[in-house]
Amino acid sequence: MSNLLESFVGYADGASRSSRNLSSTAWAIFDPSGELVSFRGVCVGRSTNNIAEYSGLIEILYDAIVHGIC
């Protein structure tokens, strides 16, 4: 079992001005020492806040795979 202090940490968030308006999402991944591994933000397009948040989750998981984290 791995120690939680030796885990990568990721943060993701999404936002929309109002329902069905332009939305965006951003995410960041940090290694166990706290160094930034990757960060990015993208425009999701016309969507709800929930879709923007879910898109952030999908993008951070994809980014983790690309960087060989999971």
N, C-alpha and C positions, 0 to 999 in steps of 0.2 A: 504494500500500500504506500502511495506517495505521500509525503508530507505536504500539507496545504501551503506551507510557506515556500515550497519549491514549485508552485504552480504558476502557469501563465495566467494573466488577468486581462479580461477584455471588457470594454465599455461600448455600448451602442445606444443610439437614441434617434428618434425621428420626430419631425414636426410638420405641421400644416397650419397655415393662417386661419383657415376656416374649412368647413366640410367641402370636399371636392375642389380644393384650390391647389395651387402649386405646393408641393411637399418636398422635403429633403431628408436625408439621413446621413449620419456620420458615425464613425467607430474608431477605436484605438485598441491596440494590443500591446501589453507590457510583458517582458520576460520576468523570471523569478527574482532577478536582482532589481527590478523596477525600471529597467531601461526600455525605452520605446522601441518596439519591433516594427509596428506598422500603424499608420493612421490614414484615413481618407474620408471624404464626404462627397455625396453625389445628389443631384436633383432626381427625385423619383418621378416627377411629373404631376399631373392632376390626380390627386388621390386623397383619401382621408388620413387623419393622424394615425389611426390604427394600422393602415397599410404601410405608412412611412416607418412606424416602429417595427413592424414585422420585417420589412425590407432590410432594416439595420441588422436584425438578428441573422437573416440569411446571408447578408454580405460579410459579417464578421466571421461566421462559420466558414464561408468559402475562403476568406483571407487566411484563416488559421490553417486550412488544408493546404493552401498554396505555400505557406511558410513552413510546412511540415510539423505543425504543432499538434494536430490531431488527425 
